[in-house]
Amino acid sequence: MNLTELKVIFEEKFQAGDDIRTYFAPGRVNLIGEHTDYNGGHVFPCALTIGTYAVARKRDDRTIKLFSANVDKVGVIESSLDDLSNKPEYNWANYPLGVVWALKKKGAEIKTGFEMCIWGNIPNGSGLSSSASLEVLTGTVLNDLFALGKTMTELALIGQYSENNFNGCNCGIMDQFAVAMGQKDHAIFLDCADLSYKYASVKLPNAKIVITNSKVKHSLVDSAYNDRRNESAKALADLQQVCGISTLGELTDEEFEKYGSAIKDEVCYRRAKHAVAENQRTIKAVEALNNNDIKTFGQLMNASHISLRDDYEVSCEEVDFLVETQWSIQGVIGARITGGGFGGCTVAIVENDAVENFKDVVGKSYKEKYNLDAEFYVVDIGDGAKRIA
C-alpha cells in the first residue's frame, strides 16, 4: 500500500474533500541501551524509514472516527470527545484515543472530533515500536489540525503518558522520543533523567544495520515489563538507604560494586546490575562510534544481549538462538535483542559483503530449529514524525 491508496480508503470510509491532510511517524530501533530509560540512564535509538501513515481531517461535531487498513476487519471505530475511555471493543484504536485523552488531560483545546485512517508497515509485535509510532503520529495529527502549539518533545511525553495511564503499560520515554525526534542518518544519545540529548552521526560505509524479526511474541509482555520496572524500583529504594541517588542511572559500575550489597532481593540485585552496566555500556558505545571504533561498538552490543538475557531476563529461547547464530557468522560486528523483549527483533551490524550470507545462514538455521520464517530488514535511519501534505 502507499499514501495514494490510503487516501482512497479514507475517502471510501469518510467521503472525499479538499481538507484532507497526510502525516507520517517512523518506527524505531534501539542500537544499545535497553531498559535504561525508566531507570534514569542513557539510550541510543534511531528512527527508521518504515512507520505509520495517516490521512486525517477535522469534523464539525464531537465524534471521533478511526480506521486502520492493517486491521480492516475491525471496521470503523467510533468514539466521542465526551466518552474517552479504554474499551476492549476499540481494539487498536485505544492508542490514538489515549493520546486524545492525554492531551485533554494536559489542558489541550480539542473542541471538535476528527476522522483518521492509518496504515503502517512496522510488523506488529516486532519490538520496533508500532505503538509509540501510532501515539506520536496521533499527537502530530492533532497538534496540526487543532493548532495546539506543542513541541515534538511534548508530543513524545504525551505519548508516554497515554501509554502509561490509558493503556496500562508502564513504558519509559525512549520509544516516543525516538519517533518524535528522529533525524536522518543519526541516532539520538538521550539522557532519560533530564531529556538532554545529542545527535550522533551513524554512517557505516562498510556495514549495514540488519534487523531480524523472530516472529515470536510471548504473552504477558506488558505485565512482565511492569514487573521489571517494579523490581528495579525496589532495588533503587534499597540503594537509597546507603547512597544519595535518585535513579540507578547515576551509578557507575564501581559504585554499584561498592553499594550493591544493600539490595536485599537477589532478583532485584540482578535487575539493578543490568540497569547500571547497560547505561555505562551505552555511554562507551557512543564514544566508540564517535571515534569510528565500530569493533568496540559491536562488542558492547554483544555484552548488552548477555546482560539482557541473564540479568534482566527479557530474552527468550528463539531470540537467543538468533543472536548466537549471528555471532557465529563471519562479518557480524555485533548483535543483540532490541526492544522490550520476550520475542520481537534482533539488531545487528553486518559488513556489507556478509549481509546476504547472514540472511541465508540465519534464516535456514532458524527455520530448521523452530519451523519459523524469520524476516530481515536492512534498514535506513530516517526522520521523526511530520506532516507530509
C-alpha positions, 0 to 999 in steps of 0.5 A: 500500500502507499499514501495514494491508496490510503487516501482512497480508503479514507475517502471510501470510509469518510467521503472525499474533500479538499481538507484532507491532510497526510502525516507520517511517524517512523518506527524505531530501533534501539542500537544499545541501551535497553531498559535504561530509560525508566531507570534514569540512564542513557539510550541510543535509538534511531528512527527508521524509514518504515512507520505509520501513515495517516490521512486525517481531517477535522469534523464539525461535531464531537465524534471521533472516527478511526480506521486502520487498513492493517486491521480492516476487519475491525471496521470503523471505530467510533468514539466521542470527545465526551466518552474517552475511555479504554474499551476492549471493543476499540481494539487498536484504536485505544492508542490514538484515543489515549493520546486524545485523552492525554492531551485533554488531560494536559489542558489541550483545546480539542473542541471538535472530533476528527476522522483518521485512517492509518496504515503502517508497515512496522510488523506488529509485535516486532519490538520496533515500536508500532505503538509509540509510532501510532501515539506520536503520529496521533499527537502530530495529527492533532497538534496540526489540525487543532493548532495546539502549539506543542513541541515534538518533545511534548508530543513524545511525553504525551505519548508516554503518558497515554501509554502509561495511564490509558493503556496500562503499560508502564513504558519509559520515554525512549520509544516516543522520543525516538519517533518524535525526534528522529533525524536522518542518518543519526541516532539520538544519545538521550539522557532519560533523567533530564531529556538532554540529548545529542545527535550522533552521526551513524554512517557505516560505509562498510556495514549495514544495520540488519534487523531480524524479526523472530516472529515470536511474541510471548504473552504477558509482555506488558505485565512482565515489563511492569514487573521489571520496572517494579523490581528495579524500583525496589532495588533503587529504594534499597540503594537509597538507604546507603547512597544519595541517588535518585535513579540507578542511572547515576551509578557507575559500575564501581559504585554499584560494586561498592553499594550493591550489597544493600539490595536485599532481593537477589532478583532485584540485585540482578535487575539493578546490575543490568540497569547500571552496566547497560547505561555505562555500556551505552555511554562507551558505545557512543564514544566508540562510534564517535571515534569510528571504533565500530569493533568496540561498538559491536562488542558492547552490543554483544555484552548488552544481549548477555546482560539482557538475557541473564540479568534482566531476563527479557530474552527468550529461547528463539531470540537467543538462538538468533543472536548466537547464530549471528555471532557465529557468522563471519562479518557480524560486528555485533548483535543483540535483542532490541526492544522490550523483549520476550520475542520481537527483533534482533539488531545487528551490524553486518559488513556489507559483503556478509549481509546476504550470507547472514540472511541465508545462514540465519534464516535456514538455521532458524527455520530448521530449529523452530519451523519459523520464517524469520524476516530481515530488514536492512534498514535506513535511519530516517526522520521523526514524525511530520506532516507530509501534505 
